[in-house]
Amino acid sequence: MFAITFILSLLVFTLVLWVNPWTQGLSKRTFMATWILKCFAGLLLLFVYTNMYPKRAEADVFKYFDDGKILSKVAHSNPKAFYHIMVGSWDKEQLPQLNQLNYWFRAYDHGIANDNRMVIRFNALLNIITQGNYALNLMFFLGLSWLGSYWLFQFFHRLSSAKVSALFCAFLIPSTLFWSSGILKEALLMFAIGGFLYASLKLYTLPNWRSLLVLLPCFLMLMFLKVYVLVLMLPWLFLGWTWYRWKSISGVFGAAIGLVGLVILINGLVFPSFNALSILQAKQFDFIQMAKAVRAGSVIPIKPLNGTWWNCIIAAPFGFWNALAYPNIFMLKNVQSLAALIENTLIIIVLLGSVYQLCFYRGTMTWQLPLLGFSILMLILIGMTTPVVGAIVRYKAPALPFFLLAMLNYQPPFIQNYFSSTPLHKWLSTHL
């Protein structure tokens, strides 16, 4: 039944995409090829998870869907409780319904928001339309993730004239493609990141209400799904805008100082009890305790955080190393770990070329710097707080498009000239 429903819904989605007129920057066949590849990645992710986790309750690709299915039944049996749960105003009166869910509450839960709930809520709303059909829900998640990648391509292509690099980083990075192709947080995260950045760029160049309609829900989705991504993204987006407006390093420097001062002021006056370093320490503790509780494999040592700035600065290089260096050759267990190792090796090679070029760089600030700053901070944060290699590979997937695009554009000129002069690159640039 799943196969029939998936194929039929795939045909419908593909037909809708085929007849639409908004394939800006891509040929029709490339546009469709990226969509078919996304659907194939969705089936591959489902196959991998069902083989790795025979028990349905232990597979991430099912747990949010199953909880959403339970929650959607509450909409029929108790509409008032469903409303309060969906808008976040639930209290002890709704606990009987919430206690039926397996992943609404977490054993280790320090921090600002439980991001499981966003995905469960989204599935619950979808189930009202799809009647709890997994194939249809999966197709919606694939569609949203693909749309986020398409928006990300448009954002990258506006920044860089290198269409091949923009296409590869937005659609074809293996781990990003794989982990964003299921009923998982990463699928919604790619949609929210792509939509937020592309709508921000459109509003900056030509303000209109349609871009605002994309920006606002993506902003809210980032707030409740992965708020740390939004917190890391906004300062670099602001500094990028400052540079494009004034083209002055001193202006960017002044804006950065003003931004830091404003954050400190708001923190002291409006949120005096908020301490980002304490939250970071608590999140690291949660991950370590969870890894011990489930006896996770491929656990790596991470530097303990103690809630001080100096400790965080010292831990940052170790976090960056953990995000890029694992899994190593001694951790190979299956095809997935081998694929992650190959991907990491290629990324490190590109990174070395960029470091070489930056050592001799004498230019001014360009669009690569904000992308690089955002992605490096995200990789550091993930590497500092996550002690499990499998989780690192998954969590860093949304950061890789930004990191890799910046690195590719910081390659030495002789390397860029060599690849851009190859017949394959010329053909791709013309026919994509």
Secondary structure as GFF3:
##gff-version 3
##sequence-region A 1 432
A	DSSP	alpha_helix	2	19	.	.	.	ID=ss1
A	DSSP	alpha_helix	28	52	.	.	.	ID=ss2
A	DSSP	three_ten_helix	56	58	.	.	.	ID=ss3
A	DSSP	alpha_helix	60	77	.	.	.	ID=ss4
A	DSSP	alpha_helix	79	87	.	.	.	ID=ss5
A	DSSP	three_ten_helix	92	94	.	.	.	ID=ss6
A	DSSP	alpha_helix	95	98	.	.	.	ID=ss7
A	DSSP	alpha_helix	116	130	.	.	.	ID=ss8
A	DSSP	alpha_helix	134	159	.	.	.	ID=ss9
A	DSSP	alpha_helix	163	167	.	.	.	ID=ss10
A	DSSP	pi_helix	168	172	.	.	.	ID=ss11
A	DSSP	alpha_helix	174	179	.	.	.	ID=ss12
A	DSSP	alpha_helix	185	205	.	.	.	ID=ss13
A	DSSP	alpha_helix	209	225	.	.	.	ID=ss14
A	DSSP	alpha_helix	227	246	.	.	.	ID=ss15
A	DSSP	alpha_helix	249	269	.	.	.	ID=ss16
A	DSSP	alpha_helix	276	293	.	.	.	ID=ss17
A	DSSP	alpha_helix	309	325	.	.	.	ID=ss18
A	DSSP	three_ten_helix	329	331	.	.	.	ID=ss19
A	DSSP	alpha_helix	335	359	.	.	.	ID=ss20
A	DSSP	alpha_helix	368	385	.	.	.	ID=ss21
A	DSSP	alpha_helix	389	395	.	.	.	ID=ss22
A	DSSP	alpha_helix	400	409	.	.	.	ID=ss23
A	DSSP	alpha_helix	413	420	.	.	.	ID=ss24
A	DSSP	alpha_helix	423	431	.	.	.	ID=ss25
###
